[in-house]
Amino acid sequence: MELGITGKTALVTGSSRGIGRAIATVLSREGAKVCVCARHLEPLEAIAKELRSEGAQVATVVADVATQAGAYSAVDSAVRAFGALDILVNNVGGSGGAGAFDVASSEQWADVLQRNLMSAVWCSQRAVPLMRATGGGSIIHLSSIFGREYATSAPYSAAKAGLIAMTKEMAVDLAPHRIRVNAVAPGSIFFPGGSWDKRQQRDPEAVARMVREQIPWGRFGTPEEVADVVAFLASERAKWVTGSTLPVDGGQGRAF
């Protein structure tokens, strides 16, 4: 299927590893010009080198998008690199080890909300006027199935639920400007160095039991399976899809 994103420009936050890296890879292989963004340069240079060897146009930007200044800088850098911004993928996130409501500290609440919710707010704030001026664009937030149902981390669940709510509000508000806004809600995704990899190393029996009992397909999802859905939502093939949150979880979630 031709997605129609050849020549489009994209910024993917948190794209040095895991889901973000997979999204940047899929978008570039579909012909988009991609700006990869993370807090550290070395892993960004590694993915940029790999994609450039395939003929892709890739720019790198080191920024902490969990700060307003960093988020604005990331968007500005993508525009400087490619002259426009057609696709924004707000991928940065993580629970940061924060637990239940009566356990998580004020510092953990602030950190998790800034990384998962405010990073998307700030990147989108900077990107929307640019997209509006050029006739439209596509914004995709990375939420979670745990923004739709119970999770053991109250700050993480609240932040991801906030992303889902913001997705609908933005989609309605920005429709007149031809800016589509959607979210993807992954389930449990495994990749080397990720949270499930670390948990598996600590307690392989507990993780195997979780997979067996909670994921109907009996395995973790992969970053590439999430990335393929993001690429579709970013594309012309999804031009009548906006305001939606699409689970990518192998049936793990139980919410309607």
C-alpha positions, -999 to +999 in steps of 0.1 A: +000+000+000+013+034-010+010+056+021+016+089+003+041+103+028+071+104+004+088+138+008+068+147+039+088+160+069+085+144+103+097+149+139+097+119+162+106+126+198+123+100+219+135+082+188+169+069+199+155+035+209+124+013+212+091+025+198+104+059+188+133+044+168+110+020+151+086+048+141+115+069+127+127+039+107+093+031+092+086+067+083+119+071+066+115+038+047+082+051+035+100+081+020+096+108+047+124+131+058+128+124+095+142+144+123+152+121+152+152+136+187+164+125+221+185+137+250+218+121+240+236+124+207+254+091+203+223+068+199+208+094+175+239+093+154+237+055+152+201+055+139+208+084+115+238+065+101+218+034+096+189+052+078+212+073+057+229+042+045+195+032+031+192+066+013+170+083+038+171+120+046+176+122+084+184+151+108+193+147+145+185+171+173+195+167+209+167+181+232+149+173+264+112+178+253+101+173+289+109+210+292+092+238+272+125+252+259+136+217+248+103+210+230+103+243+212+139+237+202+132+203+188+104+216+166+124+246+154+154+223+146+132+200+125+119+230+105+154+244+100+166+210+088+138+204+063+120+237+058+086+225+071+069+201+095+041+178+082+041+150+108+047+153+146+050+121+167+050+128+204+066+096+216+085+106+247+071+090+279+076+064+307+064+058+342+097+067+359+091+041+385+062+061+400+037+039+418+002+041+433-015+074+442-006+072+479+030+062+472+041+085+443+059+116+454+053+151+442+085+150+423+074+118+405+041+133+396+058+163+381+083+142+362+058+118+347+033+145+337+060+165+321+075+136+301+042+120+290+017+149+288+035+183+288+061+172+263+033+166+238+016+199+247+047+219+242+058+202+210+023+205+196+020+242+206+051+250+186+042+228+156+005+238+151+011+273+139+037+260+114+013+233+101-016+258+100+005+281+078+013+254+053-022+239+050-023+211+075-005+182+090-007+151+112+000+149+150+002+115+167+005+111+205+018+079+220-006+071+249-011+036+264-038+011+271-032+022+307-046+056+299-079+038+293-080+015+323-064+006+356-026+008+360-004+004+390+012+039+384-012+067+391+009+094+375+014+074+344-022+065+340-033+101+346-008+114+320-018+089+294-055+095+300-048+132+296-032+125+262-063+106+251-086+135+262-063+161+246-063+141+213-100+145+209-100+182+219-071+190+195-087+170+166-120+190+168-103+223+174-078+219+146-100+203+119-107+236+102-070+240+097-067+205+082-046+192+110-054+156+120-047+145+156-047+109+167-033+087+195-019+052+196-023+032+228+003+004+229+000-025+253+031-042+267+059-038+242+093-056+245+126-043+232+162-047+245+169-022+273+132-014+277+112-017+309+099-052+302+134-064+293+145-052+328+116-068+345+122-100+327+157-101+339+147-094+375+118-119+376+114-140+344+088-163+359+065-134+369+068-118+335+061-151+317+030-155+339+018-120+330+022-126+293+004-160+296-025-146+316-030-111+303-020-110+266-044-132+245-018-137+218+007-150+244+036-127+235+048-092+238+042-067+211+071-053+191+081-017+184+076-023+147+040-033+152+033+000+168+053+019+143+034+005+114+001+018+129+017+053+135+028+054+099-007+046+087-022+073+109+003+098+096-005+090+060-029+101+034-045+066+037-059+078+071-071+112+059-106+107+074-093+095+108-089+121+135-096+123+172-092+086+175-071+065+200-062+032+185-051+004+208-021-017+195-020-043+222-028-078+209-061-078+228-044-071+262-066-041+271-100-048+285-116-014+279-143-010+253 
